[in-house]
Amino acid sequence: MKLNEASRIVKSTVLAAGLGTMFDYYDFLLAANAAGTVWLSLYFEPAFKIPGIALSLAMVTYAVAYITRPLGAFIFGHNGDKVGRRFTLVLTLILAFASMIIMGLTPTYSQIGAYSIVLLLISRLILGIGFGGEWGGGATWVSEVILANGYSNLGFWGGVFQAFATIGIALSSLAFSLSSLLMPHQYFYSWGWRILFLIGAAVILVAAVIRHRLIESPLFMDLVKKGGVLRYPAIEVFKRDWVKVLLLAFAWFYITAVTVVAVLPYSITYVTRVLGLSTLMGMQANSFMLLAYAVSLLTGGVASTLISGSLSDKRNPLLILVIGSIATGVMSILFYPLLATGNPVVILIAFEAYMVSEYMGFGSLPRLFTLLFPTMYRYSGSGLAYQLGGLLTGLASGLALPVLISTLGYSAWYAVSALMVSISLVSAASSLILLKVTSR
């Protein structure tokens, strides 16, 4: 194959995989923005009169999607390792599309009562299954196309693929904050927030079409020709490599936990309800917080993702994760005291530093995860490891965090900080153990 043709195939595959992942993350995290604001006001506070319980249940509704992510990884990993990466990745986006439509069109509690909360729960469960099958397939597809075309810088391209995810997370907060800032309050709470979900659904369909038109993984096609496809690939992962799967899940736990444990929606509640700040830099405090988070993701978060991806071509990705987890633990201690200053510039710096530490390691994940598993169950192995990390986050944000807030109140920032420090230390230890296991 000519060099130019190989380059075109690699870039188009990274774009197709990255675009779908970007808007899957946009859709997934858009609900995190909505949970502490719109959903709280329109669904949970009218249903549950005690503020702490209402916020806790809003968090639980958001977090249930983390519970179904491993199920999605198992189902779609099995399918992707048997019938192909590309076709399966189209199916994951179709589920995401259905979920976003339900979330965008669900009536409020005042209109249909408890059924509205049930619909939100169902939509989150569906999205969790689709999202669960997304990353393992995308990372596997990108990695195998790159390896098949003779490229040695898998870490760099993996970092580019991951940067799409970082941008998707940022876009969810950016879209939510700017819309709430620019639209009159009553319009945004009436229909403006719904448009954001429906836009995500529309773009997901475009990404599905793009994926459908590209090539299948050459390594998977070779596996099919050689008769190497396993009957139950997802089950084989647990039989042969369960230790790697679990250690990988804990190793990247700190990255996925920061957003939904420390930042969304708790930091917004902390600033607005505990510190009592209504405005920052002339805008509503909750809008400023979302905007600060989005800007820090697009700058420090994306830069850290790309740098860690490139570094993984030269250094062991597990060492990069150790550095990132320790830095995140330190920032988890400093974050809320910096927010407590009430100084907008200091708050921006706090977000920037937190995102740099959190995403130091994120770009190295595709290279790390996909190369630890053989082609015959690479989709299943990498996907299950990734989504079990998501499940851990769901337990932290959907169980541990609500219990802390319900028990200690909104002002218990120190408990949230301690939870994140504990998660960071567990991740660092897991990376070091996995480093020892894989070096044997």
Secondary structure, 3 states (H helix, E strand, C coil): CCHHHHHHHHHHHHHHHHHHHHHHHHHHHHHHHHHCCHHHHHHHHHHCCCHHHHHHHHHHHHHHHHHHHHHHHHHHHHHHHHHCHHHHHHHHHHHHHHHHHHHHHCCCHHHHCHHHHHHHHHHHHHHHHHHHCHHHHHHHHHHHHHHHCCCCCHHHHHHHHHHHHHHHHHHHHHHHHHHHHHCCHHHHHHHHHHHHHHHHHHHHHHHHHHHHCCCCCHHHHHHHHCCCCCCCHHHHHHHHHHHHHHHHHHHCHHHHHHHHHHHCCHHHHHHHHHCCCCEECCEEHHHHHHHHHHHHHHHHHHHHHHHHHHHCCCCCHHHHHHHHHHHHHHHHHHHHHHHCCCCHHHHHHHHHHHHHHHCCCHHHHHHHHHHCCCHHHHHHHHHHHHHHHHHHHHHHHHHHHHHHHHHHCCCCHHHHHHHHHHHHHHHHHHHHHHHHHHCC
